[in-house]
Amino acid sequence: MSLDHYRLLGRSGLRVSPMALGTMTFGADWGWGADEAEARRIFDAYVERGGNFVDTANNYTNGSAETLLGRFAQGRRDRLVIASKYTLATVPGDPNNAGNHRKSMLRSVEDSLRRLGTDYLDVLYLHAWDDTTGVDEVMRGFDDLVRSGKVLYAGISDTPAWQIARMQTLADLRGWSPLVALQIEYSLLERTVEHELVPMAAELGLGVLPWSPLGGGVLTGKYGRADLAQQVEAGVSASRKGVIASSGHMTERALDIADAVGQVAQQMGATPSQVAIAWTLAQPAVTAPVMGARTVEQAQDNLKALALTLSEEHLALLDQASAPAPIFPERFIGMPMPQRLIFGDSQVHRRG
């Protein structure tokens, strides 16, 4: 596998690299990102290897990420697949500056296009569900943007599976542009998405793009038990460790999983980062994990995960260390008595 072995994005015909380049670290506005020179080196290292799938958002580093990406993309815009997001606030105190509604969507897209110096986005994601906007308003808004040519494809992130299923069904029934991509937190530290979101994506034609495949850095082995006392902060922390603590992943269990990743890495002669990313790449529903890096060395190390194949034994070890607890109704339905009552004594082939 390499960056120029392209995959189709969900139910679309759009061809994307098997690893996306995340730009949340482009710009030093939040205190821990890469400056313009280093961000350009990261971008060039990705693109020169055939990478074409770049992920950003309207509020990353207060807009600097999109501005820098626009500069880097000059002269090669059309060969890139640029995905951005709307929902999150960029002007505090303005109630309509954030949210999933049409006003927020259109304003955010216009601002993103201006910062990026382009006249279209390949993919626009709803960034996070606001629990106030109707699904018909969201999907009609996406369809209008696609028909206008300002957006080519619609995607969604950080939203309950039942709401996404409603949106996709509505789009199919009304002939609106469907969702083709689902960006969710998915890693060895966050596997609860396997209960509903991942199978929903496979069934409804959404390519899965895991964000934070390294668990915010915890899976790299850089943190230890002494870091468990880190104070959880509100807002965007000025330290990278503060961001990780605020994610809820600085736990004893997370560090135990990181130890298992380190064990596999040592046995394979790889780095923990490569093993963690290779695990996401091995998941059938995954189109491309989103790789973030603050230095070009980190980016180059992460890209080597594309050449790493985990054995069945290593996958089993990682699965045992990280498997999420079952939930209802799967927990109940999967028990021997319900299975026998559902199928009798017959052997029935399951799909998938």
C-alpha positions as CSV (number, residue, x, y, z in Angstrom):
1,M,0.0,0.0,0.0
2,S,1.2,3.5,-0.8
3,L,-0.3,7.0,-1.1
4,D,-0.7,6.6,-4.9
5,H,-2.7,3.4,-4.5
6,Y,-6.0,5.2,-4.5
7,R,-9.4,4.2,-3.0
8,L,-12.9,5.2,-3.8
9,L,-14.5,7.5,-1.2
10,G,-17.7,5.7,0.0
11,R,-20.4,5.4,-2.6
12,S,-18.8,8.1,-4.8
13,G,-16.3,7.6,-7.7
14,L,-13.9,10.1,-6.1
15,R,-10.4,8.6,-5.8
16,V,-8.4,9.4,-2.7
17,S,-5.2,8.3,-1.0
18,P,-5.4,5.6,1.7
19,M,-4.1,8.1,4.2
20,A,-5.4,11.7,4.4
21,L,-3.2,14.6,5.6
22,G,-4.7,16.5,8.5
23,T,-4.0,20.2,8.9
24,M,-5.1,20.9,12.4
25,T,-1.4,21.4,13.2
26,F,-0.9,23.9,10.4
27,G,-0.2,27.2,12.1
28,A,1.1,28.1,15.6
29,D,-2.0,30.1,16.6
30,W,-3.0,27.6,19.3
31,G,0.5,27.3,20.7
32,W,1.6,23.8,19.6
33,G,1.3,23.7,15.8
34,A,3.8,23.9,13.0
35,D,4.9,27.2,11.6
36,E,4.4,28.0,7.9
37,A,7.8,26.6,6.9
38,E,7.4,23.3,8.7
39,A,3.8,23.0,7.6
40,R,4.9,23.4,4.0
41,R,7.6,20.6,4.4
42,I,4.9,18.3,5.8
43,F,2.6,19.1,2.9
44,D,5.3,18.6,0.3
45,A,6.4,15.3,1.9
46,Y,2.8,14.0,1.6
47,V,2.1,15.3,-1.9
48,E,5.4,14.3,-3.4
49,R,4.6,10.6,-2.5
50,G,1.4,10.8,-4.4
51,G,-0.9,11.9,-1.6
52,N,-4.0,13.8,-2.8
53,F,-6.4,13.9,0.2
54,V,-6.0,16.9,2.5
55,D,-8.3,17.5,5.5
56,T,-9.0,20.9,7.1
57,A,-11.7,22.9,8.8
58,N,-13.0,26.4,9.1
59,N,-11.7,26.9,12.6
60,Y,-8.4,25.0,12.6
61,T,-5.8,27.3,14.2
62,N,-8.2,30.2,13.9
63,G,-8.4,29.9,10.1
64,S,-4.6,29.8,9.6
65,A,-4.8,26.1,8.5
66,E,-7.0,26.9,5.5
67,T,-4.9,30.0,4.6
68,L,-1.6,28.0,4.7
69,L,-3.2,25.1,2.8
70,G,-4.4,27.6,0.1
71,R,-0.9,28.9,-0.4
72,F,0.6,25.4,-0.5
73,A,-2.0,24.2,-3.0
74,Q,-1.3,27.0,-5.6
75,G,-0.5,25.5,-9.0
76,R,-1.7,22.0,-8.0
77,R,-5.2,22.6,-6.7
78,D,-7.1,20.4,-9.2
79,R,-5.0,17.3,-8.4
80,L,-5.8,17.6,-4.7
81,V,-9.0,16.5,-2.9
82,I,-9.5,19.2,-0.3
83,A,-12.0,18.5,2.4
84,S,-13.2,21.1,4.9
85,K,-15.8,21.4,7.6
86,Y,-18.4,23.8,8.9
87,T,-20.3,24.0,12.3
88,L,-17.8,25.4,14.8
89,A,-17.7,29.0,15.9
90,T,-15.1,31.5,14.5
91,V,-16.8,34.6,16.0
92,P,-17.6,34.2,19.7
93,G,-20.9,35.8,20.8
94,D,-22.7,35.5,17.5
95,P,-25.3,32.7,17.9
96,N,-25.6,32.1,14.1
97,N,-21.8,32.0,13.5
98,A,-21.9,28.3,14.6
99,G,-24.2,25.4,14.2
100,N,-25.5,23.1,11.5
101,H,-28.1,25.4,10.0
102,R,-28.1,26.8,6.5
103,K,-26.8,30.3,7.5
104,S,-23.8,28.8,9.2
105,M,-23.2,26.4,6.4
106,L,-23.2,29.0,3.6
107,R,-21.2,31.6,5.5
108,S,-18.6,29.0,6.5
109,V,-18.2,27.7,3.0
110,E,-17.7,31.2,1.6
111,D,-15.1,32.0,4.2
112,S,-13.3,28.7,3.6
113,L,-13.2,29.3,-0.2
114,R,-11.8,32.7,0.4
115,R,-9.1,31.5,2.8
116,L,-8.2,28.5,0.5
117,G,-8.1,30.7,-2.6
118,T,-10.3,28.3,-4.5
119,D,-13.8,28.3,-6.0
120,Y,-14.8,24.8,-4.8
121,L,-14.4,22.2,-2.0
122,D,-14.1,18.6,-3.0
123,V,-15.8,17.5,0.3
124,L,-17.7,19.5,2.9
125,Y,-18.3,17.9,6.3
126,L,-20.8,18.8,8.9
127,H,-18.3,19.0,11.8
128,A,-20.4,18.1,14.8
129,W,-24.1,17.5,15.5
130,D,-25.7,20.5,17.2
131,D,-28.9,18.7,18.2
132,T,-31.0,21.8,17.1
133,T,-31.1,21.8,13.3
134,G,-33.5,19.5,11.3
135,V,-32.0,16.9,9.1
136,D,-34.0,18.2,6.1
137,E,-32.4,21.6,6.5
138,V,-28.9,20.1,6.6
139,M,-29.4,17.8,3.6
140,R,-31.1,20.4,1.4
141,G,-28.3,22.8,2.2
142,F,-25.7,20.3,1.1
143,D,-27.7,19.6,-2.1
144,D,-27.9,23.3,-2.9
145,L,-24.2,23.7,-2.5
146,V,-23.4,20.7,-4.7
147,R,-25.8,22.0,-7.4
148,S,-24.1,25.4,-7.2
149,G,-20.7,23.7,-7.8
150,K,-19.2,25.2,-4.6
151,V,-19.1,21.7,-3.0
152,L,-18.7,18.4,-4.9
153,Y,-19.5,15.9,-2.2
154,A,-21.1,16.0,1.3
155,G,-19.7,14.3,4.4
156,I,-20.4,14.2,8.1
157,S,-18.5,14.0,11.4
158,D,-19.1,13.4,15.1
159,T,-22.9,12.8,14.8
160,P,-25.1,10.0,16.2
161,A,-25.6,7.0,13.8
162,W,-29.4,7.3,13.9
163,Q,-29.3,10.9,12.8
164,I,-26.9,10.1,9.9
165,A,-29.2,7.2,8.8
166,R,-32.1,9.6,8.7
167,M,-30.1,12.1,6.6
168,Q,-29.0,9.4,4.1
169,T,-32.4,8.0,3.8
170,L,-33.9,11.4,3.2
171,A,-31.3,12.2,0.5
172,D,-32.0,8.9,-1.3
173,L,-35.8,9.4,-1.2
174,R,-35.6,13.0,-2.5
175,G,-32.8,12.6,-5.0
176,W,-30.5,15.0,-3.0
177,S,-26.8,14.6,-2.9
178,P,-25.9,11.8,-0.5
179,L,-23.3,11.6,2.2
180,V,-20.2,9.8,1.0
181,A,-17.8,10.2,4.0
182,L,-17.9,9.7,7.7
183,Q,-15.1,11.2,9.8
184,I,-15.1,9.9,13.4
185,E,-12.6,9.3,16.2
186,Y,-11.5,5.8,15.6
187,S,-8.4,4.2,17.1
188,L,-7.3,1.4,19.5
189,L,-8.3,3.8,22.2
190,E,-11.8,4.6,20.8
191,R,-13.6,1.6,19.4
192,T,-17.1,2.2,20.7
193,V,-17.8,3.5,17.2
194,E,-17.8,-0.1,16.1
195,H,-21.2,-0.6,17.8
196,E,-23.3,1.6,15.5
197,L,-21.3,4.1,13.4
198,V,-19.0,1.8,11.6
199,P,-21.6,-0.8,10.5
200,M,-24.0,2.0,9.5
201,A,-21.3,3.5,7.3
202,A,-20.6,0.2,5.6
203,E,-24.3,-0.3,5.0
204,L,-25.1,3.2,3.7
205,G,-22.1,3.8,1.6
206,L,-20.0,6.2,3.7
207,G,-16.2,5.8,3.6
208,V,-14.8,5.9,7.2
209,L,-12.1,8.5,7.9
210,P,-10.7,8.0,11.4
211,W,-9.4,11.1,13.1
212,S,-6.8,10.8,15.9
213,P,-5.7,7.3,14.9
214,L,-2.8,7.8,17.4
215,G,-5.2,8.5,20.2
216,G,-3.9,12.1,20.4
217,G,-0.4,10.7,20.8
218,V,-1.1,8.4,23.7
219,L,-0.5,5.3,21.5
220,T,3.0,6.6,20.5
221,G,4.2,5.7,24.0
222,K,5.1,9.3,24.8
223,Y,3.0,9.5,28.0
224,G,3.3,7.6,31.2
225,R,1.5,7.2,34.5
226,A,2.9,10.5,35.8
227,D,0.9,12.3,33.2
228,L,-2.5,11.0,34.5
229,A,-2.8,14.0,36.9
230,Q,-2.9,16.4,33.9
231,Q,-5.7,19.0,34.5
232,V,-8.6,18.9,32.1
233,E,-9.0,22.3,30.4
234,A,-11.9,24.0,28.7
235,G,-11.4,25.3,25.2
236,V,-8.3,24.7,23.2
237,S,-5.3,24.1,25.5
238,A,-2.1,25.9,24.9
239,S,-0.2,22.6,25.4
240,R,-0.5,19.4,23.4
241,K,-0.7,17.4,26.6
242,G,-3.6,19.5,27.7
243,V,-5.4,18.7,24.5
244,I,-4.9,15.0,25.1
245,A,-6.1,15.2,28.7
246,S,-9.2,17.1,27.6
247,S,-10.0,14.3,25.1
248,G,-10.5,11.8,28.0
249,H,-7.8,9.5,26.8
250,M,-5.2,10.0,29.5
251,T,-6.3,6.9,31.5
252,E,-4.8,3.8,33.0
253,R,-6.6,1.7,30.3
254,A,-5.3,3.9,27.5
255,L,-1.7,3.5,28.8
256,D,-2.2,-0.3,29.0
257,I,-3.3,-0.3,25.3
258,A,-0.3,1.9,24.5
259,D,1.9,-0.7,26.2
260,A,0.4,-3.5,23.9
261,V,1.1,-1.3,20.9
262,G,4.7,-0.8,22.0
263,Q,5.1,-4.6,22.4
264,V,3.9,-5.2,18.9
265,A,6.1,-2.4,17.5
266,Q,9.2,-3.9,19.2
267,Q,8.5,-7.3,17.8
268,M,8.0,-5.9,14.3
269,G,10.9,-3.5,14.3
270,A,8.5,-0.6,13.8
271,T,7.5,2.5,15.8
272,P,4.3,2.5,17.9
273,S,2.8,5.2,15.6
274,Q,3.2,3.0,12.6
275,V,1.6,0.1,14.4
276,A,-1.4,2.2,15.6
277,I,-2.0,3.6,12.1
278,A,-1.6,0.2,10.5
279,W,-4.3,-1.1,12.8
280,T,-6.8,1.4,11.5
281,L,-5.8,0.7,7.9
282,A,-6.5,-3.0,8.5
283,Q,-10.2,-2.3,9.4
284,P,-12.4,-3.2,6.5
285,A,-14.7,-0.1,6.6
286,V,-11.8,2.4,6.8
287,T,-11.0,4.4,3.6
288,A,-8.2,6.6,5.0
289,P,-7.1,7.5,8.5
290,V,-6.4,11.3,8.9
291,M,-2.7,11.8,9.8
292,G,-1.7,14.8,11.8
293,A,1.9,15.8,12.4
294,R,3.7,18.8,13.9
295,T,7.1,18.0,12.2
296,V,8.1,16.5,8.9
297,E,9.9,13.7,10.8
298,Q,6.6,12.7,12.4
299,A,4.9,12.8,9.0
300,Q,7.5,10.6,7.4
301,D,7.4,8.1,10.3
302,N,3.6,7.9,10.1
303,L,3.6,7.4,6.3
304,K,5.7,4.3,6.8
305,A,2.6,2.6,8.3
306,L,1.3,2.1,4.7
307,A,4.0,-0.5,4.2
308,L,3.3,-2.3,7.5
309,T,1.1,-5.4,7.6
310,L,0.1,-6.7,11.0
311,S,-0.1,-10.5,11.4
312,E,-3.2,-12.3,12.7
313,E,-1.4,-12.8,16.0
314,H,-0.5,-9.1,16.4
315,L,-4.1,-8.1,15.4
316,A,-5.4,-10.5,18.0
317,L,-3.1,-9.1,20.7
318,L,-4.2,-5.6,20.0
319,D,-7.9,-6.6,19.8
320,Q,-7.7,-8.3,23.2
321,A,-6.1,-5.2,24.8
322,S,-8.6,-2.7,23.3
323,A,-11.9,-4.5,22.7
324,P,-14.9,-2.4,23.8
325,A,-17.5,-3.9,26.1
326,P,-20.6,-5.1,24.3
327,I,-23.8,-3.0,24.5
328,F,-27.5,-3.7,24.2
329,P,-29.0,-5.0,22.0
330,E,-25.9,-6.7,20.5
331,R,-24.9,-8.0,24.0
332,F,-28.3,-9.7,24.5
333,I,-28.9,-10.9,20.9
334,G,-25.5,-12.4,20.7
335,M,-26.0,-14.7,23.7
336,P,-26.6,-18.4,23.1
337,M,-30.2,-18.5,24.1
338,P,-31.5,-15.7,21.9
339,Q,-29.4,-17.0,19.0
340,R,-31.0,-20.4,19.3
341,L,-34.5,-18.9,19.6
342,I,-33.9,-16.6,16.5
343,F,-32.4,-19.3,14.3
344,G,-33.7,-22.6,15.8
345,D,-31.2,-25.4,15.0
346,S,-30.6,-24.1,11.5
347,Q,-27.3,-22.8,10.2
348,V,-27.9,-19.5,8.5
349,H,-25.3,-17.5,6.6
350,R,-24.8,-14.0,7.9
351,R,-24.0,-11.1,5.6
352,G,-20.7,-9.3,5.9
